[in-house]
Amino acid sequence: MEDLNKSIYIKKLLFFILLLKFTWIMLLIIKIFIQKYTNGNNLQILEYIENITHGIYNISIGLLLIYLYNHLTKERVCISGRVKNYLYSYGILMIIGNIINMIHTDN
């Protein structure tokens, strides 16, 4: 694993995660204004986009955990040992859970 400070992949992933979270917060603010100042009839599409954005955010966090705490490398990233394996596994479970949730809610 290359140095995390020099890794272009980690920088792009962190920027993407930050952009997703900012977008999700903006959608929540827009939703609150629509509910407060209009009758709120057209909220379905906004809620759908909000849910998709949040799902992609969670999957991205899972990818970040997998990238940072890959148990196949011996390098220490803040932690090592069993906790590193747990965080790696948690990242995999986050991705699987969110993909299943997205498939289930579309049906």
Secondary structure, 3 states (H helix, E strand, C coil): CCCCCCCHHHHHHHHHHHHHHHHHHHHHHHHHHHHHHCCCCCHHHHHHHHHHHHHHHHHHHHHHHHHHCCCCCCCCCCCCCHHHHHHHHHHHHHHHHHHHHHHHHHC
